[in-house]
Amino acid sequence: MKIVKVNLKERSYRILIGSGILKEVNALIEPLGNIEKVMIVTNPVVFSLYSKGIEKKLRKKYKVAHSVVPDGESSKSLKWARFLYDEMLKAKMERGSLVLAVGGGVIGDLAGFVASTYMRGVPYVQIPTTLLAQVDSSIGGKVAVNHPLGKNLIGSFYQPKQVIIDSDVLETLPQKEFKNGIAEIIKMAAIRDKNLFSLLEENINSISANKELLNKAIYWSCFHKARIVEEDEKESGLRAILNYGHTIGHAIESLGKYHTLKHGEAVLIGMFLVSEIAYKAGLCSKTVMERQQNLIGSVGLPEKQLSLPVKDIMNAMERDKKVKNGKIRFVLTKEIGSAIIRDNIPEKTVGSVLENFFYKKS
């Protein structure tokens, strides 16, 4: 088992990474303190595959209840947050009780948001079961629910007490979901780690079948995110680079009501396009753009024929929470392994790149 520590003083915690480590879930949770009650938050598929087994182990030591919410982005809402509040009250969860988020990013974000607000905050642990959640959303304490006008607009910063990443759970992950996680690993490599980027270029087609390589990619993605979160916990500076590909990605997700594209698919499109925006704005070389677009192409862009008016995408980006003083901020790569933030990219440059990609002109 490898350990990455997120050093945030009294909010510090460990990310535990390994194969088969969920078999020892009681031993992993025990150091967190005097816990009597545990609420597992999960979805139907993950409950049948993993949460039921975790609950069985936990019952040997704790009083355990579970709440199952539907799968999908639509569950990340105030409606389902209220459902969880009701379930926690029925289970008589107290301030010292532990919330266990077992699932992908939707479960982690929703359960974390509820934990941050129930009785003004109860401890929670992330057990991410998708690659996307393992390398991204489970780390850093950003918890939220969506609003019809935008993604993650209602939320807070609330750090978990621990993150438990068992790569064995990925064996049941559909290839499409695996691809979502690869998108975030590519993102981290593009903005932070040129060696990881090269590793992906050389092995992108075999990474899902190579456990050693996969664990290495997970470890380095977690390591870099931990270092960024330590320096900028609440996204007032450096942490904003983690939004690489997300400005456009979130816009097209919201226009599709969060069910047309998976998050990772939207981020792949976003990175593909911002690499071209950086090139056309004269901020990176053609090689930097092509390396990213070729790697993304190897993973595969969504097969759906996207038909979105450019003006709608621009309007959606203007509503994004990353907008500052009315200006859209883009995270761009000047070189592989580093990132810059710019809010002065000409609208004409952005519009031309969007028009070349999306099929319906505004």
N, C-alpha and C positions, 0 to 999 in steps of 0.2 A: 504493500500500500504506500502511495506517495501522498505527501501532505503539503498543501499550500496554505500559508497563514495570511489572513487579511488583518493587518495591524491598524486598528482604529481605536486605540486606548481601551476604554471600558466596553466598547462595542466590537472588540476584536473577536474573530472566530476562525475556525479551521475548515478548509475544503479537503475532504478525504477522497482519494481517487484510487480505485483498484478494481479487480475482477472478483466477484463473489463476496464482496464485503458486507452485503445486506444480510448474509447469514448470521452475522454477529451484531445485528442492529441494537440489541439491548446493551451490549458492552460499549457500543459507540455513543449511545445516548446517556448512559449512566454518569459520565463526568460532568454533565450539564447542570447537575444540582438535584435538589430534593423534589422530584416530580412524582405526583400521584396519579393525575389524570392526563390522558392523551386523546386528542381528537384528530383522526386521520381524515384529511380532505382529499378526495380523489375523483376519478370519472369511472364509468362502468367498465370500460375495457381494461384499464389499469387495475381496477379493483379485482377483477377476475384473474388477471395475470400475476399481480405482485402484492397489492395492498392487503388482500385477504391473508396471504402468508405472513406478511409483516405484522398484521394485527394478531395473528395466532401466537407469534413469538412474543409480542409485547404483553399479551395477556398473562404471561407467566410472571410478570413483575408489576404491571400497571393496570389501572382501570381504563379501559379503552372504549371509545365510541367511534363511529365513522359516519361521514356525510358524503354522499355521492351526487355530483352535479353533472349535467350533460356535457359531452365532449364538444369542443369547438369554441371559437372566439366569441360567439354570442353569449356564452355563459359568463364572460368577464364583464359583468354588469352589476348595477346597484340592486337589481332584482334578485340575483343569485347571492349577492353579499348579504342581503336581508335574510334570505333562506338560511345561510350559514350562521348568522347571529341567532336566529330562532333555534337552530339545532344545538348551538353551543349553550344557550340558556337552558334548553331541555335537558342537556347532559350535565348541567350544573358546573360548567367549566369556570374555574376561578382564575385569579391573576397569576398564580404560579403554575397553572395547567399549560400543557405543551400542545401546540398545533403542529401537525406533521403534514406537509404538502407533498403528496406522492403523485407525480404526474408530470406533464409537460409545462410549458410556459404559462398557459392559461391558468392551470391549477396553482402554480407557484405565485403568480401575480395576484390572483383572487384570494387565495388563502393568506398570503402575506399581507394584503390590504386589510382583510378582516382581522387578522392578528394584531395589526398596528392600531386598530381602532376599538376593538372589543375591550371594554373596561380600561380604556386608555392605553392598551398595549399588553399583550401576553407574548411569551417566547414562542418562536416557531423554528422548525428545521426544514430545510429543503431536501427532498429526495427526488431529484429530476430523473425522469424516465425517457426523455428524448434527448438526442444529441444537441439539439438547439438549446434546450433548457440547461443542459450540463455545461456548455461552454459560454453561455451568455446570461439568460434571465435569472438563473438561480443565484448568481453572484452579484453583490453590489447593493442590495437592499432597495432597489426601485420596485415598488409595488403599486398596483393601480387597477382600476377598471376603466372601460371605455365609455365614451359618450357618443350619441349618434353623429355628432359633428366632428369627432376626432378620436384618435387612439390614445389611450392612457392619459386622458385629460384630468381624471379624478384619482389622485393617489398621493403617496408620500414616500419618504426615504425611511426605511425601517429594516435594519440589518438582521439576518437570521442568526441563530445561535450556532448553527453548524450547517454545512452542505455535505451530503453523502452522495458521491458519484460512483455507481457501480456500472462499469461498462458492459457487464454481462446482460443487463436488461435491454441493450440495443440489439440483441440477437433476434428479438421479436418485432423490431421496428420496421415498418414498411419502407421501401426504398425511397419513396417520395418524402417521407418524414426525415429520413437520414440526410437527404439532399438539403433540407431546410437547415440542418445543423452545420453541414459543410459550408453553407453560405456565410455563417458567422465565423467559422474558422478562417475562411478566405479573407473576410473583413479584418480580423485581427492580424493576420499575416501581412496584409496590404498596408496597414497603418502602423505596424509595430515591429514586425519580425521578418526581415528579408530571407533569413535562413529557413524559416517555416514556410514561407511562400515558395521557395525553391523546392523544398521537400514535397509540397503539394503538387507543384508542376511535374515532378518526376514520378509521383505515385498516386495521382488522383483517381485512377481507375481501379486501384487495388486496395485502397485504404479501408473500405468497409469489411474486407475479408482478412485483413492483417491486424490482429488484436494489438500486437506490440506497437505498430505504427499508429494505430488509432489512439491508444492510451497516451502515446507521446504527443500527438496533436492536441488531445484534450488537456493534458498537463500544461503545455506551453500556452494554450489559449487562456486557461484559468490563471496561470502565473501572471501573464501580462495584464489581464483584467484586474487582478488583485492589486498590482502595483499602481494602476491608474486610479482605482477607487481609493487607495490609501492617500494618494496625492490630492484627489479632488472628489471627496465623497458625494457632494451634492451638486455636481455638474455646473460649477461656476466658472470653470476654465478647461483644464486638460481633458476631463471626462467627456466633453462634448465630441471629441474625435471618435468616440464609440458609435456615433450616429452616422458613420460613413455608409452611404447608400440608403440611409433611412429617411432622409428628407423626401426624396421621390418615392421611396418604398412605402412609407406611411400614407402618402397622398393617394397612391393608386389602391392601397388596401382599403382606405376609407371610402373611395369612390365605388369600390366593389362590395361595399357593406360587409367587409371582412370575411366573405365566403367565396369570392371569385378566385382569389389567389391565397396561397399559404404565405405566412410571414417571410419565410426564407426565400420563396420565389420572388416576392416583391423586393426583397433586399438584393437579390442577384440582379434583377433589372435595374435597381437603383445604382448599384456599383458599376454595372456595365455602362450606364449613361453618364454618371458623374466622371468616370475616367475619360470619357470623350469630351465632356464639358471642360475638364481641366486642360486637355490637349488643345481644344479650340480657343480657350482663353489664354493660351500661351504659358501655362503654369507647369506643364510636364512635357516630356519628350513623347514622340510617337511610340517608341519602344515601351515606355511605362504604360501607356494606354493599351497597346496590343497585348502585352503580357497578361494584363488583367482580363481583357476581353477574351483572350484565348483560353485562359484557365476557367473562366465562367462558362464559356462555350463548351468546354469539356464536361463540365457538370451538367449543363443543359439549361437553357432558358425555357420558361413555360411554353408548352405547345399551343396553348390557346391563342387565337387571333385576337389580340387586345384592340379594342376600339374605344378610345377615350379622347374627348375633345381636349386639346392642349390648354385652352383657357380654364377648363375645369381642374386640370392638374395644377396649374399655376395658382388658382384660387385655393385649392386644398392645401398647397404648400404654405400659403400665406396664413392659414389658420393654425399651422403647426406650432406647438409650444416652443420650438427652437427659434422661432422668429424673434428678432430683437429690434426694437425701434422701427417696426414695420418692414424690416429688411430680411429677406430669406438668407439664412446662413448655410453655406455648403461646406461639408468636409471634403477635402480633395487630397490626392496623393501627388506630391511633387516628385518623390522617388518611392520605389517599393520599400516598405518598412518605415515610412514616416508620413505624417499628415499635417495639413495646414487647414485653417478655417478662413473662409472669405465670405463677405456679405456684399461685395461689389461686382459680382459677375453680371455682365449686361443681360438684360431680359431677352434681348434678341439672340444671344448665344444659347441661352437655356432653351428658348422656344424652338430654335432650329434643330437642336439635338432631339428634343421631344417629338417634333413633327416628323423627323426621319425615322423614328422608331414606332410611334403609334399610328394606327392606320386611319383614324378618323380625324380630319383637320377641324379646328374650331372655326 
